[in-house]
């Protein structure tokens, strides 16, 4: 998918490999531009559910299998969602980093799920150090994991403008994982967080980060004062400028538009020559 594709392309290019990235055509134009700028060969496919044989994950697998037979040097399928190297990386790196940087005083970790590797891997790594650490799932509307972990059935309600998160199945990276807390986060709540971070902290982040922080706020409220909650800021806002930071797009989705987004300057430029 988009952001993972960007990371894989950067690694591939430094190693001298060809990078072929398959993404849903609904991904933001900014992500597509970044992939092409970095040298990826981009394959866009219709956005269809995972059960459809032409879902981008399944198309990428078939394409990799085909290229492995036809390319002189073969091909490797990253298999983003079901490659457990994804989860293991967070067991071995993200969890130890959080433990070290909090001096072992972390009480909760929460994030959204795309592949599930970040949440399940970090959870495993942290709970191996302290089984009492609470793990939370922050799920956007339109995803089905909140329903699955709270009621036992996959049921999706509503929709979300976020990209790359929100899962309708238990990926291999999620197998054996169960969160202690699950939250369903509406886009409006996530956007409130994202827009506040721009004006209050000078941070321009994407929708996944907004979902994560909104989830962290809910987990903090449930755990109460005096607890340390950690989440992940996993995307840049400039990759969603045409959507999340576009007043026209936000209004088309009945989402809030902050006043500063449409503010016009009243500065008079002191030119000295004739222009």
C-alpha positions in Angstrom: 0.0 0.0 0.0 1.0 3.7 -0.1 3.3 4.5 2.8 4.7 1.0 3.0 5.3 1.1 -0.7 7.2 4.4 -0.3 9.5 2.7 2.3 10.0 -0.4 0.3 10.9 1.7 -2.8 13.5 3.7 -0.9 15.1 0.5 0.3 14.9 -1.1 -3.1 16.6 1.8 -4.8 19.5 2.0 -2.3 20.1 -1.7 -3.0 19.8 -1.4 -6.8 16.5 -3.3 -7.0 13.5 -2.7 -9.2 10.4 -1.7 -7.1 6.9 -2.5 -8.4 4.2 -1.2 -6.1 0.5 -2.3 -6.4 -1.9 0.1 -4.7 -5.7 0.8 -4.8 -6.5 3.6 -7.2 -8.2 5.5 -4.4 -4.9 6.3 -2.6 -4.0 10.0 -2.4 -2.4 11.6 -5.4 0.4 12.8 -3.2 1.4 9.2 -2.3 1.3 8.2 -6.0 3.5 11.2 -6.9 6.0 10.3 -4.1 6.2 6.7 -5.3 6.9 7.7 -8.9 9.4 10.4 -7.8 11.3 7.7 -5.9 11.4 5.5 -8.9 8.7 3.0 -8.3 6.8 1.4 -11.1 3.2 2.0 -9.9 0.3 -0.4 -10.6 -3.1 1.0 -9.7 -6.0 -1.3 -9.3 -9.7 -0.8 -8.4 -10.4 -0.6 -4.7 -12.3 -3.8 -3.9 -12.7 -5.9 -0.8 -10.2 -8.5 0.2 -12.6 -11.3 -0.7 -12.5 -10.1 -4.3 -9.8 -11.9 -6.4 -8.8 -8.5 -7.8 -8.1 -6.9 -4.4 -4.7 -5.2 -4.6 -3.1 -7.6 -2.2 -4.1 -10.6 -4.3 -3.1 -8.9 -7.5 0.3 -8.1 -6.1 0.8 -11.7 -5.1 0.0 -13.0 -8.6 2.1 -10.3 -10.2 5.1 -11.2 -8.1 4.6 -14.9 -9.0 4.5 -14.0 -12.6 7.5 -11.8 -12.5 9.5 -14.4 -10.5 9.1 -16.7 -13.6 9.8 -14.0 -16.3 12.4 -11.6 -14.8 16.1 -12.6 -15.2 16.7 -12.0 -11.5 13.4 -13.3 -10.2 11.1 -11.4 -7.9 10.2 -11.2 -4.2 6.7 -10.5 -2.9 6.8 -8.4 0.2 3.3 -9.7 1.2 2.9 -6.7 3.5 -0.1 -7.9 5.5 0.8 -11.6 6.1 4.6 -11.5 6.2 5.4 -12.0 9.9 8.8 -10.3 9.5 6.6 -7.2 9.8 5.4 -8.2 13.3 8.9 -9.5 14.3 10.5 -6.1 13.4 8.3 -4.4 16.0 9.0 -7.1 18.6 12.7 -6.7 18.1 13.0 -2.9 17.6 9.8 -0.8 18.4 9.0 -2.4 21.7 12.6 -2.2 23.1 12.8 1.4 22.0 9.6 2.3 23.8 10.7 0.4 26.9 14.1 2.2 26.8 12.8 5.7 26.2 10.2 5.4 29.0 12.6 3.8 31.4 10.3 0.8 31.6 7.5 3.1 32.9 5.0 2.5 30.0 1.4 1.6 31.1 -0.3 1.4 27.7 0.3 1.2 24.0 -2.3 1.8 21.3 -2.5 2.2 17.5 -4.6 1.4 14.5 -4.3 -1.7 12.3 -3.3 -1.9 8.7 -1.3 -5.1 8.4 -1.4 -5.5 12.2 2.4 -5.8 12.5 2.9 -2.7 14.5 0.2 -3.3 17.1 0.7 -7.1 17.5 4.5 -7.0 17.4 4.8 -4.0 19.8 2.3 -5.6 22.1 4.2 -8.9 22.2 7.5 -7.1 22.9 6.1 -4.9 25.6 4.1 -7.6 27.4 7.2 -9.9 27.4 8.7 -7.2 29.6 5.6 -6.4 31.7 2.4 -8.4 31.3 0.4 -5.7 32.9 0.9 -3.2 30.1 -2.5 -2.5 28.5 -2.8 -2.7 24.7 -5.4 -0.8 22.8 -6.8 -1.0 19.3 -7.9 2.3 17.6 -10.2 1.4 14.7 -11.6 3.8 12.1 -15.2 3.6 11.0 -15.6 1.2 8.1 -13.2 -1.3 9.6 -14.4 -4.5 11.3 -11.8 -5.3 14.0 -13.5 -3.2 16.7 -16.6 -5.4 16.2 -14.6 -8.6 16.0 -12.7 -8.0 19.3 -15.8 -6.7 21.2 -18.5 -9.0 19.8 -16.7 -11.8 18.0 -18.1 -11.0 14.6 -16.7 -9.0 11.7 -19.1 -6.1 11.2 -18.2 -2.8 9.6 -20.2 0.4 10.1 -19.7 3.7 8.4 -16.7 4.8 6.4 -13.5 6.7 6.8 -11.2 8.9 4.7 -8.1 7.4 6.3 -5.9 5.3 4.1 -3.9 2.2 4.9 -5.6 1.4 8.2 -8.9 -0.3 9.0 -8.9 -4.1 8.5 -11.7 -6.5 7.7 -9.9 -9.7 8.6 -7.4 -11.2 11.0 -4.1 -11.0 9.0 -1.3 -13.5 9.8 0.4 -10.6 11.6 -2.6 -10.4 14.0 -2.9 -14.1 14.7 -2.9 -14.9 18.4 -3.3 -11.2 19.3 -6.2 -9.8 21.4 -6.3 -6.1 22.6 -7.2 -5.2 26.2 -9.2 -2.2 25.0 -10.8 -1.5 21.6 -12.1 1.8 20.4 -14.0 3.0 17.3 -12.7 6.4 16.2 -14.9 8.6 13.9 -13.0 10.7 11.4 -14.2 13.9 13.0 -12.5 13.0 16.3 -9.3 12.1 14.4 -9.4 15.3 12.4 -9.9 17.4 15.5 -6.6 16.0 16.8 -4.8 16.5 13.5 -5.9 20.1 13.1 -5.0 20.9 16.8 -1.5 19.5 16.3 -1.0 21.8 13.4 -1.9 24.9 15.4 -0.7 23.9 18.8 2.4 21.8 18.1 3.5 22.7 14.6 3.1 19.1 13.5 1.4 18.3 10.2 0.3 14.6 10.4 -2.0 12.3 8.5 -5.2 10.5 9.3 -3.6 7.4 10.8 -1.8 9.5 13.4 -5.0 11.3 14.2 -6.8 8.0 14.8 -3.8 6.8 16.9 -3.8 9.9 19.1 -7.5 10.0 19.5 -7.3 6.4 20.6 -4.5 7.2 23.0 -6.7 9.9 24.6 -9.5 7.4 25.1 -7.1 4.8 26.6 -5.6 7.5 28.9 -9.1 8.4 30.2 -9.9 4.7 30.9 -6.6 4.1 32.7 -6.9 7.3 34.6 -4.3 10.0 35.7 -0.7 9.1 36.2 -0.3 6.6 33.4 2.1 6.7 30.5 0.4 6.0 27.1 2.4 5.5 23.9 1.3 5.6 20.3 2.8 6.0 16.9 2.9 9.1 14.6 3.1 7.2 11.4 2.3 9.5 8.5 2.9 13.0 7.1 0.1 15.4 6.4 1.6 16.5 3.1 0.7 13.0 1.7 -3.0 13.9 2.1 -3.1 17.5 1.2 -5.7 17.0 -1.5 -8.0 15.3 0.9 -7.5 16.0 4.6 -6.3 19.5 4.1 -8.7 20.4 1.3 -11.8 22.3 2.5 -13.8 21.3 -0.5 -13.1 17.6 0.0 -13.8 17.8 3.7 -17.2 19.4 3.1 -18.1 16.8 0.5 -17.7 14.2 3.3 -19.5 16.3 5.9 -16.3 16.7 8.0 -15.2 19.8 9.9 -13.2 22.5 8.2 -11.0 24.6 10.6 -11.1 28.4 10.0 -7.3 28.6 9.6 -7.4 26.4 6.6 -9.3 29.1 4.6 -7.7 32.1 6.2 -6.4 34.8 3.9 -3.5 37.1 4.6 -4.0 40.8 5.0 -0.3 41.5 4.7 0.6 44.4 2.4 3.9 43.6 0.6 6.2 46.7 0.6 7.5 46.6 -3.0 9.7 49.5 -4.0 9.8 49.0 -7.8 7.0 49.0 -10.4 5.4 45.6 -10.7 
